[in-house]
Amino acid sequence: MRPLSFGELLDRAVTLFVRNFWLLCGLGAIVYLPLTLVQSFMGDFWLQYLQLMNRILTSGGKAPNVPANTAMIARMNAISLLEIIVWVVAAPLAAAALAHAASRLVTGESTSFRESLQLALQRWGNVLLFGVLWAVLLGVVFVAGYLALVLFGLFAFLVVRSIALGIIFGGIFLLAWLVILVIAVIAGGVGFATLIVEPVNALRAFAAGLERAINRAVVWRSLVVGLLYFAVAFGFSAVAYAAGFGLLFLLHSGIPLMILIGVTSVVQFGFSLLIIVLYYYDLRIRREGTDLATLASHVAAPT
C-alpha cells in the first residue's frame, strides 16, 4: 500500500466493494432492512404526497385546501419514533461492523459477516460514546455557523447597508461554513475508523481523528475526500428518488419507492465506509510512514 491519489482511492473503493458486494451489503442491511420494514407501515403516504404535490402544481399559485388527516399524522409520528429507535440501535452496530470488514479487506485480510458483527458487539459501548462525541462536534459546527450567519446578517443590514455586499459576503461565509462542516464529517469518519482498527477508546479515537484529518498538511485532502464522500451519497440518493418517484407515478404504489431507497441506501452505506477507511489508511501511510504489515497487525479481531 502507498499513498493514493483521489482517483486511485475511488477506484480501489469500487474494486473492493464489487469483490465483496454481498458481505458489505449484508452488513449494511443490519440497519436498512429493519428501517425499510418500519417504513412499509407508511402505506399510501407517498401516494397521498404525490397527489398533494400535483394539487399544489395545478392550483395556479393558490394554496390548495387540504383537510388534516389525523390518522395519517398519528401513524407518521409512530413510524418516526420507530425509525429513531432503529437508527440508535442498529446504525452504530452496522457502521462498526462495516468499518471492521472494510479494514480487513483494505489490508488484504479475509473476514466474514459473523466476525465483523462480533467485533462490533464487543466495541458497542465505545461506538455509542463515539457517536455522541461526533454528534456534539457536528452540533457545535451547525450552531456556531448559524449564530455567526445571523450576526453577519445583522451586521450587513445595520452597518454595511448594502444588499449586494451582504449577498456576496453572505455567500462567501456560507461556503466557508459548508467547508468546515465537510471537513468535520471526514474527521469524525477517520476517528471512527481509528476506533475500530486500533486498540483505543472512544475519546482517544475521536482526538486522533481530528488530529489526523485537520492539520495544515492534509486539511485540503480531507476537504476533497469529504466532497467525494458527499457526492457519492448525493448520487445514490438522486438515482433512488428519481427512479422511485417515477415508479410511484407509474404504479401508484409507494412500495417500489421504499424498496429502491432501501437497496440503494445499503449499497451507499457500504461504499461510503470503504472511502472513509481507505482515507484513514492513506493518512497513516502518508503522514506516519506506517507500512501495510504494521497496519494489518493493528486491525482488531474479535475474542
C-alpha positions in Angstrom: 0.0 0.0 0.0 1.2 3.5 -0.8 -0.3 7.0 -0.7 -3.3 7.2 -3.1 -4.4 9.9 -5.4 -8.1 10.8 -5.3 -8.8 8.8 -8.4 -7.0 5.7 -7.1 -8.8 6.0 -3.8 -12.2 5.9 -5.6 -11.0 3.1 -7.9 -9.9 0.9 -5.0 -13.1 1.5 -3.2 -15.1 0.4 -6.3 -12.9 -2.7 -6.7 -13.1 -3.8 -3.1 -16.9 -3.1 -3.0 -17.6 -5.1 -6.2 -15.4 -8.1 -5.0 -17.1 -8.2 -1.6 -20.5 -7.0 -2.6 -22.6 -9.4 -0.6 -20.6 -9.2 2.6 -20.7 -5.4 2.7 -24.4 -5.2 1.6 -25.3 -7.8 4.2 -23.7 -5.7 7.0 -25.4 -2.5 5.7 -28.7 -4.4 5.8 -28.4 -4.6 9.6 -29.8 -1.1 9.7 -31.6 -0.6 6.4 -33.6 -3.9 6.4 -35.5 -3.1 9.7 -35.7 0.6 8.6 -37.4 -0.4 5.3 -39.7 -2.7 7.2 -40.7 0.1 9.5 -41.3 2.4 6.6 -43.5 -0.1 4.9 -46.1 0.8 7.5 -46.4 4.2 5.8 -48.8 2.6 3.5 -50.2 5.0 0.9 -48.4 8.0 2.4 -46.2 8.5 -0.7 -49.2 8.3 -3.0 -51.0 10.9 -1.0 -47.8 13.0 -1.1 -47.7 12.7 -4.9 -51.4 13.8 -5.1 -50.7 16.8 -2.8 -47.8 17.9 -4.9 -49.9 17.6 -8.1 -52.6 19.7 -6.5 -50.1 22.4 -5.5 -48.6 22.5 -9.0 -52.0 22.7 -10.7 -53.6 25.2 -8.2 -52.4 28.2 -10.2 -50.4 29.7 -7.3 -53.2 29.3 -4.7 -52.7 27.1 -1.7 -55.0 24.1 -2.0 -57.4 23.3 0.7 -56.0 20.1 2.2 -58.0 18.7 5.2 -55.9 17.4 8.1 -55.6 13.6 8.2 -55.3 12.9 11.9 -54.9 9.2 11.4 -52.1 9.6 8.9 -50.4 12.1 11.2 -50.6 9.8 14.2 -49.2 6.9 12.1 -46.3 9.0 10.8 -45.4 10.1 14.4 -45.3 6.4 15.5 -43.2 5.5 12.4 -40.8 8.3 13.1 -40.3 7.1 16.7 -39.6 3.6 15.4 -37.2 4.9 12.9 -35.3 6.8 15.7 -35.1 3.5 17.7 -33.8 1.6 14.7 -31.2 4.3 14.0 -30.0 4.4 17.6 -29.7 0.7 18.0 -28.8 -0.7 14.6 -26.9 2.1 12.8 -23.8 2.2 15.2 -23.7 -1.6 15.1 -23.8 -1.8 11.3 -21.3 1.1 10.9 -18.8 -0.6 13.3 -19.2 -4.0 11.5 -18.7 -2.4 8.1 -15.7 -0.4 9.3 -14.1 -3.6 10.6 -14.8 -5.6 7.4 -13.5 -2.7 5.3 -10.3 -2.5 7.4 -9.7 -6.2 6.9 -10.3 -6.0 3.2 -8.2 -3.0 2.6 -5.2 -4.7 4.3 -5.7 -7.9 2.3 -7.1 -9.9 5.2 -10.2 -12.2 5.0 -13.2 -11.6 7.1 -16.8 -12.7 7.5 -20.2 -11.4 8.4 -20.1 -13.1 11.8 -16.6 -11.9 12.7 -17.4 -8.3 11.8 -20.6 -8.3 13.7 -18.9 -9.9 16.7 -16.2 -7.2 16.8 -18.9 -4.5 16.5 -20.8 -6.0 19.5 -17.6 -6.1 21.6 -16.9 -2.4 20.9 -20.6 -1.4 21.4 -20.0 0.9 24.4 -17.2 2.8 22.7 -19.1 3.0 19.5 -22.1 4.6 21.2 -19.8 7.1 23.1 -18.1 8.0 19.8 -21.4 8.6 18.2 -22.3 11.1 21.0 -19.0 12.9 20.6 -19.4 13.1 16.8 -23.0 14.4 17.2 -21.7 17.1 19.6 -19.0 18.1 17.1 -21.5 18.5 14.2 -23.9 20.2 16.5 -21.3 22.8 17.6 -20.4 23.4 13.9 -24.1 23.8 13.0 -25.0 26.1 15.9 -21.8 28.2 15.7 -22.3 28.6 11.9 -26.0 29.5 12.3 -25.3 32.1 15.0 -22.4 33.6 13.1 -24.6 33.8 10.0 -27.3 35.6 11.9 -24.8 38.1 13.4 -23.3 38.6 9.9 -26.8 39.3 8.6 -27.4 41.9 11.3 -24.0 43.5 10.6 -24.7 43.7 6.8 -28.2 45.2 7.5 -27.3 47.7 10.2 -23.7 48.7 9.3 -22.9 48.0 5.7 -26.5 48.7 4.5 -25.8 47.2 1.1 -27.9 44.3 -0.1 -25.4 43.4 -2.9 -22.4 43.3 -0.5 -24.5 41.4 2.1 -25.3 38.7 -0.5 -21.7 38.4 -1.7 -20.1 38.2 1.7 -23.0 36.1 3.0 -22.4 33.6 0.1 -18.7 33.5 1.0 -19.4 32.9 4.6 -22.0 30.2 3.8 -19.4 28.5 1.6 -16.8 28.6 4.4 -19.3 27.1 6.8 -20.1 24.2 4.5 -16.3 23.6 4.0 -15.9 23.4 7.8 -18.9 21.0 8.0 -17.5 18.7 5.3 -14.1 18.5 7.0 -15.7 17.9 10.4 -17.6 14.9 8.9 -14.5 13.4 7.4 -12.5 14.0 10.7 -15.3 12.1 12.5 -15.1 9.3 10.0 -11.3 9.0 10.4 -11.8 8.9 14.1 -14.4 6.2 13.8 -12.0 4.1 11.7 -9.4 4.7 14.3 -11.7 3.4 17.0 -12.4 0.2 15.1 -8.9 -0.5 13.8 -6.7 0.5 16.7 -7.0 -0.7 20.4 -8.0 2.8 21.7 -11.1 4.1 23.5 -13.7 6.5 22.0 -12.1 9.6 23.4 -8.6 8.8 22.1 -10.0 7.8 18.7 -12.0 11.0 18.4 -9.0 13.1 19.2 -6.9 11.1 16.8 -9.4 11.7 14.0 -9.3 15.4 14.5 -5.5 15.5 14.6 -5.1 13.3 11.5 -7.7 14.9 9.3 -7.5 18.6 10.3 -4.0 19.9 10.1 -2.2 22.2 7.6 -0.6 19.3 5.7 -3.7 17.4 4.8 -6.8 19.5 5.5 -7.2 20.2 1.8 -7.2 16.5 1.1 -9.8 16.0 3.8 -11.9 18.6 2.1 -11.6 16.9 -1.3 -12.3 13.4 0.2 -15.3 14.9 2.0 -16.7 16.4 -1.2 -16.2 13.0 -2.9 -18.0 11.3 0.1 -21.0 13.6 -0.2 -21.0 13.4 -4.0 -21.3 9.6 -3.7 -24.1 9.9 -1.2 -25.9 12.5 -3.3 -25.6 10.5 -6.4 -27.1 7.3 -4.9 -29.9 9.4 -3.3 -30.7 11.2 -6.6 -30.9 8.0 -8.5 -33.0 6.3 -5.9 -35.5 9.1 -5.5 -35.7 9.8 -9.2 -36.4 6.2 -10.1 -38.6 5.7 -7.0 -40.9 8.6 -7.7 -41.1 7.6 -11.3 -42.3 4.2 -10.3 -44.7 5.8 -7.8 -46.1 7.9 -10.6 -46.5 4.9 -12.9 -47.6 2.2 -10.4 -49.4 4.4 -7.9 -47.8 2.5 -5.1 -45.1 3.6 -2.6 -43.7 0.1 -2.0 -41.3 0.2 -5.0 -40.1 3.6 -3.8 -39.3 2.3 -0.3 -37.6 -0.8 -1.6 -35.5 1.1 -4.1 -34.4 3.6 -1.4 -33.6 0.8 1.0 -31.5 -1.1 -1.6 -29.5 2.0 -2.7 -29.0 3.1 0.9 -27.4 -0.3 1.7 -25.1 0.0 -1.3 -24.2 3.6 -0.5 -23.6 2.8 3.2 -21.0 0.1 2.5 -19.3 2.1 -0.3 -19.1 5.3 1.8 -17.5 3.4 4.7 -14.9 2.0 2.3 -14.0 5.5 1.2 -13.6 6.6 4.9 -11.5 3.5 5.8 -9.3 3.9 2.7 -8.7 7.6 3.6 -7.8 6.6 7.2 -5.1 4.2 5.9 -3.9 6.8 3.3 -3.4 9.3 6.1 -1.5 6.9 8.3 0.8 5.8 5.4 1.2 9.4 4.1 1.8 11.2 7.4 3.1 8.5 9.8 5.0 6.3 7.3 3.3 3.2 8.6 3.7 0.2 6.3 1.0 -2.3 5.4 2.2 -5.1 7.6 2.0 -2.9 10.7 -1.4 -1.6 9.7 -2.7 -5.2 9.2 -1.5 -6.2 12.6 -3.4 -3.4 14.2 -6.8 -4.4 12.8 -8.7 -5.7 15.8 -10.1 -9.2 15.8 -13.0 -10.5 18.0 -12.0 -12.5 21.0 
